[in-house]
Amino acid sequence: MAEASSANLGGGCEEKRHEGSSPESLPPGTTISRVKLLDTMVDTFLQKLVAAGSYQRFTDCYKRFYQLQPEITQRIYDKFIAQLQTSIREEISDIKEEGNLEAVLNALDKIVEEGKDRKEPAWRPSGIPEKDLHSVMAPYFLQQRDTLRRHVQKQEAENQQLADAVLAGRRQVEELQLQVQARQQAWQALHREQRELVAVLREPE
């Protein structure tokens, strides 16, 4: 049952990998788009992840619970693996969208394809590969840095709002405590005056 479950969970990756052409099954000289190559790498990673986190290892970590509730353990494992795969795919999709990776990879494929028919050496802006790579990658990393800064600033602003709200709540509590204390003192003073008045009235003339 455990092996069948692991096979089912990995089935989505396996089917997707067979739908496209894997690097091993293509004839020599065939060009694979970098986007498909990236998707294949992700599928392969997920397959190896599922294989590494087998149901047997999962039950070894929670042996007592597995012995008491084997069916529930199986469902927990299935849901955990499914959510893990979904989370990884969503994270990679976010990275691809933020970095516009599909457009960049497709553009790179186009440049490589166009360069196949050229006999003269490829042109470089500076002639220095390291410098050219830096000129291309630096804007991307700067964009990522700016994005992280915005996230940090937003989080800091939210934290400051929460801190201000906590301080305001503390001030209100302190004010209420002072009001209660003042009323208590006023009540005690009034009660003391009443007792003194009663004592005066009871004194014989």
LUMNUDO-978251 format. One line per 10 residues: their letters; for each residue x, y negated, z of N, C-alpha, C. Coordinates in steps of 0.02 Angstrom, whole numbers, always signed. Layout:
BEGIN
A	X:Y:Z:X:Y:Z:X:Y:Z  ...
END
This chain:
BEGIN
MAEASSANLG	+42:+61:+0:+0:+0:+0:+43:-63:+0  +97:-62:+39:+141:-119:+42:+174:-131:-25  +197:-76:-57:+230:-84:-121:+182:-110:-173  +120:-86:-171:+70:-109:-220:+56:-182:-211  +53:-204:-147:+39:-275:-133:+95:-318:-159  +158:-298:-147:+215:-338:-170:+216:-340:-245  +197:-285:-277:+195:-284:-350:+142:-331:-376  +84:-332:-343:+30:-376:-365:+49:-449:-357  +82:-465:-301:+102:-535:-289:+154:-557:-339  +197:-513:-358:+248:-531:-406:+224:-525:-478
GGCEEKRHEG	+163:-500:-486:+137:-487:-553:+130:-549:-594  +110:-605:-561:+101:-666:-599:+165:-688:-631  +220:-684:-593:+285:-703:-621:+305:-655:-676  +292:-589:-665:+314:-539:-713:+277:-548:-779  +210:-558:-775:+171:-567:-836:+193:-630:-873  +204:-683:-835:+224:-746:-866:+291:-740:-900  +335:-700:-870:+401:-692:-899:+397:-652:-963  +352:-602:-966:+346:-562:-1026:+308:-598:-1081  +264:-646:-1062:+227:-683:-1113:+276:-722:-1156  +324:-756:-1124:+375:-793:-1161:+432:-747:-1178
SSPESLPPGT	+480:-773:-1213:+538:-732:-1232:+592:-742:-1181  +614:-688:-1151:+668:-693:-1103:+734:-697:-1140  +786:-727:-1110:+850:-733:-1144:+879:-666:-1166  +865:-612:-1127:+894:-547:-1145:+861:-517:-1206  +796:-532:-1218:+759:-499:-1272:+764:-536:-1338  +793:-596:-1339:+798:-634:-1401:+858:-612:-1442  +851:-614:-1508:+909:-596:-1551:+962:-649:-1546  +1024:-631:-1561:+1079:-680:-1557:+1066:-740:-1603  +1085:-799:-1580:+1077:-859:-1620:+1010:-894:-1610  +964:-862:-1575:+898:-892:-1564:+904:-946:-1510
TISRVKLLDT	+874:-1004:-1523:+877:-1059:-1476:+817:-1057:-1429  +831:-1063:-1365:+778:-1066:-1315:+773:-1137:-1289  +712:-1163:-1287:+705:-1231:-1261:+724:-1232:-1187  +753:-1286:-1167:+776:-1291:-1098:+718:-1292:-1048  +661:-1316:-1069:+602:-1315:-1025:+582:-1243:-1011  +579:-1201:-1064:+562:-1130:-1055:+615:-1095:-1014  +678:-1114:-1026:+732:-1083:-987:+725:-1100:-913  +706:-1162:-898:+696:-1182:-828:+638:-1143:-798  +583:-1135:-836:+525:-1097:-811:+544:-1024:-799  +585:-997:-844:+607:-927:-835:+650:-920:-773
MVDTFLQKLV	+692:-969:-760:+734:-968:-700:+692:-970:-637  +639:-1012:-639:+594:-1016:-581:+559:-949:-570  +534:-919:-625:+500:-854:-619:+547:-801:-591  +609:-800:-616:+658:-751:-592:+673:-762:-518  +679:-825:-499:+692:-841:-428:+635:-816:-384  +572:-827:-407:+514:-805:-367:+511:-729:-362  +529:-695:-417:+530:-622:-415:+581:-597:-364  +640:-627:-364:+692:-606:-317:+672:-625:-246  +637:-680:-239:+614:-701:-172:+565:-652:-144  +517:-630:-185:+468:-581:-163:+502:-515:-147
AAGSYQRFTD	+551:-496:-188:+587:-433:-175:+627:-437:-110  +658:-496:-98:+697:-503:-37:+652:-504:+25  +594:-536:+20:+548:-538:+76:+496:-483:+72  +519:-421:+68:+474:-364:+59:+428:-355:+119  +375:-318:+107:+326:-305:+160:+358:-265:+216  +405:-220:+198:+439:-180:+249:+478:-224:+297  +513:-273:+270:+551:-319:+313:+503:-361:+356  +448:-380:+326:+398:-420:+362:+371:-380:+422  +355:-318:+411:+328:-277:+466:+382:-262:+518  +444:-259:+497:+499:-248:+545:+503:-306:+594
CYKRFYQLQP	+489:-367:+569:+493:-426:+612:+433:-429:+660  +376:-401:+640:+315:-404:+681:+291:-332:+692  +335:-290:+717:+320:-219:+723:+263:-205:+771  +263:-239:+827:+210:-227:+876:+141:-245:+849  +138:-304:+817:+74:-326:+788:+53:-280:+731  +101:-257:+691:+86:-212:+635:+58:-146:+660  +85:-122:+715:+61:-58:+742:-11:-65:+768  -28:-124:+794:-95:-135:+820:-145:-152:+765  -123:-194:+717:-169:-218:+665:-134:-214:+596  -128:-155:+568:-92:-149:+503:-128:-184:+446
EITQRIYDKF	-195:-181:+444:-231:-212:+388:-226:-289:+392  -232:-316:+452:-226:-389:+459:-155:-411:+442  -106:-370:+463:-36:-386:+446:-27:-389:+370  -58:-341:+335:-53:-340:+262:-83:-403:+231  -142:-424:+257:-174:-484:+229:-133:-547:+244  -104:-550:+304:-62:-607:+322:-2:-611:+276  +29:-554:+263:+88:-552:+218:+69:-574:+148  +13:-548:+122:-9:-566:+54:-21:-641:+49  -55:-668:+98:-70:-740:+96:-7:-781:+104  +39:-759:+146:+102:-796:+155:+142:-798:+91
IAQLQTSIRE	+149:-741:+57:+188:-739:-5:+154:-781:-59  +88:-777:-64:+52:-815:-115:+60:-890:-103  +53:-911:-41:+60:-982:-25:+132:-1005:-35  +181:-962:-20:+251:-980:-30:+266:-991:-104  +240:-946:-146:+251:-954:-218:+218:-1018:-244  +157:-1029:-221:+121:-1090:-243:+157:-1152:-220  +181:-1152:-158:+217:-1211:-132:+281:-1224:-172  +318:-1172:-189:+380:-1181:-227:+365:-1208:-296  +314:-1180:-329:+296:-1203:-396:+273:-1276:-394  +234:-1295:-344:+212:-1365:-338:+271:-1411:-326
EISDIKEEGN	+318:-1389:-284:+377:-1431:-270:+419:-1441:-333  +428:-1388:-371:+467:-1393:-433:+430:-1437:-484  +364:-1431:-487:+324:-1473:-532:+331:-1547:-513  +331:-1561:-447:+340:-1631:-425:+409:-1657:-445  +460:-1614:-438:+528:-1635:-457:+531:-1649:-532  +499:-1605:-572:+498:-1614:-644:+463:-1678:-664  +408:-1694:-629:+371:-1755:-644:+410:-1817:-623  +439:-1816:-563:+475:-1875:-539:+536:-1890:-583  +571:-1838:-603:+630:-1848:-645:+616:-1848:-719  +552:-1839:-738:+533:-1836:-808:+576:-1784:-844
LEAVLNALDK	+585:-1726:-812:+632:-1676:-836:+613:-1646:-903  +547:-1635:-913:+526:-1604:-976:+545:-1648:-1035  +532:-1713:-1029:+549:-1758:-1084:+625:-1761:-1094  +662:-1762:-1038:+735:-1764:-1043:+762:-1701:-1075  +737:-1642:-1053:+761:-1579:-1081:+742:-1572:-1155  +681:-1593:-1172:+660:-1590:-1242:+703:-1637:-1285  +719:-1695:-1258:+762:-1742:-1295:+832:-1712:-1303  +855:-1677:-1252:+921:-1645:-1257:+920:-1589:-1309  +866:-1551:-1311:+859:-1499:-1363:+860:-1530:-1432  +826:-1586:-1439:+824:-1620:-1504:+893:-1644:-1525
IVEEGKDRKE	+930:-1672:-1477:+997:-1697:-1492:+1043:-1639:-1513  +1038:-1583:-1477:+1079:-1525:-1494:+1060:-1497:-1562  +994:-1495:-1576:+971:-1469:-1640:+995:-1513:-1698  +990:-1579:-1687:+1012:-1625:-1740:+1088:-1622:-1750  +1124:-1606:-1697:+1196:-1604:-1701:+1224:-1542:-1733  +1182:-1491:-1745:+1207:-1429:-1774:+1232:-1439:-1846  +1199:-1483:-1883:+1217:-1493:-1953:+1273:-1543:-1963  +1296:-1574:-1910:+1350:-1623:-1915:+1417:-1588:-1917  +1458:-1612:-1961:+1525:-1584:-1966:+1576:-1627:-1931  +1561:-1692:-1927:+1607:-1737:-1893:+1599:-1731:-1817
PAWRPSGIPE	+1650:-1750:-1780:+1645:-1747:-1706:+1587:-1788:-1680  +1556:-1765:-1627:+1500:-1800:-1596:+1523:-1867:-1568  +1480:-1917:-1575:+1497:-1984:-1551:+1486:-1989:-1476  +1530:-2022:-1442:+1522:-2035:-1371:+1530:-2109:-1359  +1488:-2138:-1314:+1493:-2210:-1301:+1563:-2232:-1279  +1593:-2194:-1235:+1659:-2214:-1209:+1715:-2167:-1230  +1696:-2108:-1253:+1747:-2058:-1269:+1769:-2018:-1209  +1744:-2037:-1150:+1762:-2001:-1088:+1699:-1966:-1062  +1696:-1899:-1065:+1635:-1863:-1045:+1612:-1880:-974  +1660:-1886:-927:+1641:-1901:-858:+1605:-1969:-853
KDLHSVMAPY	+1632:-2017:-889:+1603:-2084:-887:+1534:-2085:-920  +1528:-2049:-976:+1463:-2047:-1010:+1411:-2011:-967  +1431:-1957:-935:+1385:-1921:-891:+1363:-1965:-833  +1410:-2002:-806:+1394:-2048:-751:+1344:-2101:-773  +1353:-2127:-834:+1308:-2179:-858:+1237:-2153:-867  +1231:-2088:-881:+1165:-2059:-891:+1133:-2039:-824  +1173:-2009:-780:+1146:-1982:-717:+1138:-2035:-664  +1180:-2087:-665:+1176:-2138:-613:+1107:-2170:-608  +1075:-2191:-664:+1008:-2220:-658:+957:-2172:-627  +964:-2107:-642:+917:-2059:-614:+926:-2055:-538
FLQQRDTLRR	+988:-2050:-516:+1000:-2046:-443:+982:-2111:-408  +991:-2167:-442:+970:-2231:-413:+895:-2234:-406  +861:-2206:-456:+787:-2204:-452:+765:-2160:-393  +798:-2102:-385:+782:-2058:-329:+796:-2092:-263  +851:-2130:-260:+868:-2166:-198:+814:-2218:-182  +791:-2255:-233:+740:-2305:-222:+675:-2273:-200  +660:-2215:-229:+598:-2179:-209:+602:-2158:-136  +660:-2130:-116:+669:-2110:-47:+665:-2170:+0  +694:-2226:-21:+691:-2286:+21:+620:-2309:+31  +580:-2306:-23:+510:-2326:-16:+473:-2280:+31
HVQKQEAENQ	+487:-2215:+26:+455:-2167:+72:+476:-2182:+144  +541:-2196:+154:+565:-2210:+222:+534:-2274:+249  +531:-2326:+206:+502:-2390:+228:+428:-2381:+245  +393:-2342:+205:+322:-2330:+218:+313:-2293:+284  +356:-2242:+295:+352:-2204:+357:+369:-2248:+417  +420:-2290:+409:+438:-2335:+464:+382:-2384:+480  +348:-2409:+427:+292:-2455:+439:+236:-2419:+475  +221:-2357:+456:+169:-2319:+490:+189:-2305:+563  +252:-2289:+573:+275:-2277:+642:+270:-2340:+684  +285:-2398:+653:+281:-2461:+689:+208:-2477:+708
QLADAVLAGR	+163:-2462:+660:+92:-2473:+675:+69:-2429:+733  +91:-2366:+733:+73:-2322:+788:+102:-2346:+854  +165:-2369:+851:+197:-2395:+912:+160:-2456:+938  +140:-2501:+892:+102:-2561:+912:+35:-2542:+943  +3:-2491:+912:-62:-2469:+939:-54:-2440:+1009  +1:-2402:+1020:+13:-2373:+1086:+26:-2428:+1137  +66:-2478:+1117:+80:-2534:+1163:+16:-2572:+1179  -25:-2584:+1127:-88:-2619:+1139:-133:-2579:+1187  -133:-2513:+1178:-173:-2472:+1224:-147:-2475:+1295  -81:-2476:+1302:-52:-2481:+1369:-70:-2548:+1401
RQVEELQLQV	-68:-2602:+1361:-85:-2668:+1389:-158:-2669:+1412  -202:-2639:+1372:-272:-2636:+1392:-281:-2597:+1456  -244:-2541:+1461:-249:-2502:+1523:-224:-2542:+1583  -168:-2578:+1573:-141:-2619:+1628:-190:-2674:+1647  -221:-2706:+1597:-270:-2758:+1611:-330:-2730:+1649  -353:-2671:+1629:-409:-2640:+1664:-390:-2623:+1736  -328:-2599:+1744:-305:-2584:+1812:-303:-2646:+1856  -280:-2702:+1827:-278:-2765:+1864:-349:-2788:+1881  -395:-2782:+1833:-465:-2802:+1846:-495:-2759:+1901  -482:-2694:+1897:-508:-2649:+1949:-479:-2667:+2017
QARQQAWQAL	-414:-2681:+2017:-381:-2699:+2080:-408:-2765:+2108  -419:-2814:+2063:-446:-2878:+2085:-517:-2870:+2113  -557:-2830:+2078:-626:-2820:+2102:-626:-2783:+2168  -579:-2735:+2175:-575:-2698:+2238:-555:-2745:+2295  -507:-2789:+2282:-487:-2836:+2333:-543:-2884:+2351  -580:-2907:+2299:-636:-2952:+2311:-690:-2918:+2351  -703:-2854:+2335:-754:-2817:+2372:-732:-2807:+2444  -668:-2792:+2455:-643:-2783:+2523:-647:-2848:+2562  -632:-2904:+2529:-636:-2969:+2563:-708:-2985:+2581  -754:-2971:+2533:-825:-2983:+2546:-850:-2939:+2603
HREQRELVAV	-829:-2877:+2602:-850:-2831:+2655:-823:-2853:+2722  -762:-2878:+2724:-733:-2903:+2786:-770:-2964:+2811  -789:-3009:+2765:-827:-3069:+2786:-896:-3050:+2812  -927:-3001:+2781:-993:-2978:+2804:-988:-2950:+2875  -936:-2911:+2887:-928:-2883:+2955:-916:-2938:+3006  -875:-2988:+2987:-863:-3043:+3033:-928:-3082:+3046  -968:-3092:+2993:-1031:-3128:+3001:-1079:-3089:+3046  -1081:-3023:+3036:-1125:-2982:+3078:-1101:-2985:+3150  -1036:-2984:+3160:-1010:-2987:+3229:-1027:-3054:+3261  -1025:-3108:+3223:-1042:-3174:+3250:-1115:-3178:+3268
LREPE	-1157:-3149:+3226:-1229:-3151:+3239:-1247:-3109:+3299  -1210:-3058:+3314:-1226:-3015:+3370:-1201:-3043:+3436  -1156:-3093:+3432:-1132:-3122:+3495:-1189:-3158:+3531  -1192:-3148:+3598:-1246:-3182:+3636:-1233:-3257:+3637  -1287:-3294:+3639:-1281:-3367:+3640:-1259:-3391:+3709
END
